Amino acid sequence: MKRWLTIVVAVVSVGLSAAQNVPVRYDGSGVQMVHVPTEEDVTVNILPPDSPYYYMPMMMRYMEGDTTLTDEHYFYLYYGYAYQPEYDAHRELPGESVIYEIVKRTGQPTLEEALAIIEAGKENMTVDPFSPSNINMMTFAYELAGDSLNARISADRFAKIVRVITSSGTGIREKSPWHILRFSHANDIITAQGLSVAKRTVRTRDVEYIQVERNSAGVRGYFFNFGRVYWKPYEGERVRKRSNWMINGYRLR
């Protein structure tokens, strides 16, 4: 799967500068743009019905393939998903085994296999709508199936999700990590750059450092905040205690 993800990034035009480069955004003065997701910021934007980022209609537009959604929409889509009842970072993706089996047995899928990847990818999106690797795989499959419209939609999703995650911090300092909803998303961000995970080290309660294999770009690794993964309990694990303050059924800090 990881090898295919690297291939897809190189083959499909997703608006990234290069497969080995994080799509960092800068303001007019050349300073890196960072939008750190906080509960106060996210909830105040996704909960009010009169907000342009009110979650339900925004999510409907996303699932319908609306490419006019901006990076700001994607910021609240991605981090706002952590407040939805469907969010569970520990659920397995239902179509992942299908995709894995196809990847394992062939280097070039047939049309039938490409269509199977697309259907499996749609199943995966019911559990994790923002998995970069799943969306990127679907982009590749749509291209193989000759569906250029949905290939562009998936490519747009992939590029914006990656930009949102890599704008949530600098990624190069422990106090400015990239924020993720699943551990697999960290792997996807690393792989999307043509890099390979060498070692993972938990540095603080919510932050881990991923060291990468030696590479021509000289990148050593990145910091990721995985705190949201534990917002919901899963079997055999206690959730980390959070505040009991609620707004419209959504827990705040």
N, C-alpha and C positions, 0 to 999 in steps of 0.2 A: 504493500500500500504506500509506504513512504517513497519508494522509488518512483511509483507512478505519479505521486503528488509532485515531485520534482519535475518530471516530464511534462505534466499538465501545465505547470507554471511557465515553463519555457515555450510551450506550444501555443497556449491560448492567450490572446491579448486581454489582459485584465487591468491595464492602466498602471502597472507597476513599472518603475524605472528599469529594473532588471531583476532576475530571479534571486540574485545574491544581495539585493539591497532592500532594506526596510523602507517603505514609502513614507518617510518622515515629512510632515507638513511644517511650513514656516510662515511666520507673519510677514508683513511688509518690510520690517526692519531686519529680517534674516534670523530672527529668534525662533527656535523650535516651539511649535504650538503644542501645549499640553492641556488636556481637559481631564482632570482627575475625577472619577465618578464617586460622588458622596451620596449618602442616603438622602440628605436634605435636598440636594440639587435634583436628583433623579425623581424622587417621589413628588416634589412640588410641580414637576413638569408632566409626569405621566398620569397623575390621578385626576386633576380637574377636567371635566368634560369640555370646557371652553379653551383648553390648552391646545396649541398646534401639535403637541406631542402626546395627546391623550392616547393611551396605549391601544385600546381595542381597534379603533379605525386605522391607526397607524400600522398595526400588525396585519390587518386585513389587506392593506395596500402592499405590504411587504410580500405576503404569501401569494398575492395576485400578480406579482412581478412588476410592480410600479418602479421604473428606473428613475423617476423624478424625485424620489426620496433622497434627501441630501445626507451628507456625512453627519450633520447634527441630528437628523431623524434616526440615523443608524446608531448614534451614540445612545439615544434613549431607548431604541429598540433593543439593543444588545444588553445594556445594563439594566433596563427596565424589566427584562425577562426574568431576572432574579426575584422579582416581586409577584410573579404570576404563579397560580396554583400548579400549572403544568411543569414548572421548573423543578428538575431533580437531576443533579449532576452525577448521580450514581446509577441511573437507569442505563442499561445497555441499549445501543441502537439496534432496532429490530432487523434492519436490512444489512447490517455490517458483515455478517457471515456470508451472505450471498455475494456481495462485492468482493470480499476476500477470496472466495473460491474462484471467481472469475479471474481476478488478478493473479492468483497463484498458478493457474493452468495456462495462461496465455499472455503474450506480450502485446498482441494486437487483437482486441475484441472484434467479433463479428457484429453485424447489425443486430442480430437477435440478442447477443450478449450486451451490447450497448443499451438496448431497450430495457434489459433486465437490470442493468446498473441504474438507469433512470428511475425505474419503479422502486428499487431498493432504496435509492437516495431519497425519494419522496417519503417512504416509510420512516427513514431516519429523521427527516425534518419534523415529524410529528413529536419526536422526543427531544431533538436538539436542532432547532431551526437555523442555528448560526454556526454549525460545525464547518470551519474553513476547508478541511480535507474532504468532507462529504460534498459540499457545494462545488469545490474545484473538480472533484471526480465527475459530478453531474455535468459540469461544463464540458469536460472532455467527451463524455458520452453523448451529449447533445450534438457536439461537433461531428462525431462519428456517424450519428444518425441523420445528419443533414438538417437538423433543426436549428438554424442560425438564430432565430428569434430567441428561443429559450437559452441557447448558448450565451447570447449577449446578456440576457437577464441574470443568468447564474454568474457570469464573469463580473457583472456589475456588483452583485451581492458579495462575491469573494473579495474584490478590491476594497469595497467600503468597510467590510468587517475587519479586514486586516488593518486598514488605516485607523479605524476607531481604536482597536486594541493597542496599536503602536503609537497612538497619540494620548493614551491614558497615563503616560509617564514617559521618562526618558528610556527606561529599560536598562540603563547602565549604572544606576545607583540603587542601593538597597532601599533608600527612602523615596525613590521615584520609580517603582516597578510598573510593569505592564499588568493590567488587571484582567483576569480571565474568569469565565464561568465554569470551565471544566479543565481538568489537568490535560486532556488531549488537545485543547486549544493552544496550550503552550508548545506542545510538540509540533502542531501544525504551523505555528508562526516560525519556529526554528527551521522546519523542513522547507517552508515556502521560500526561504532565503538560500536554499541549496546547502544548508548546514546540517550536521548530524549531532544528536545529543550524545555527549560523552559521560556526563555525571550530573546527578541532581543532588543538591544539598539544601536542606531546610535551614534557613538563616534566622527567622523569627517566627512568631506564632502564625503569621499569615503569608510570609514571603519565602520563596525558595529561589535558589540560584541554579540556573542550568548552564553548565559548562559545555561548550561545543568542541567537536573534533577540530584538529588543526586545519586551517583553511587559508586560501590566498588573500582573503580580505583582512586577515589579522584579527578577526572577531574572537574574543575569548568566551563570551557568554552573556546572558541577560537575566535580569531579575523579574520574577512574576509574583503577583499577589493572588493567592488562591483562596482567600478567606470566604468568598461567597459559596464555594463548594460545600462548606459545612453549615450553611444557613438552614438546611433541611436535614433532619435525621434520616439515617438509613439503617437497615437491619444490622444489629451487632455494634452500632456506634452511637454515642450520645452526641447530639448537636451542641455546638458551643452556645452558651447562654447569651441571649440578647434581651433587650429591653421589652417590656410589655406594653409600651405605648403604641397605639394603633391609629391609623387614619384610613377610613373606608376599608377596614379589614387588612390593611398592610402594616406590618410591624416596622417601627422606627427604632432608631438607636436609643 
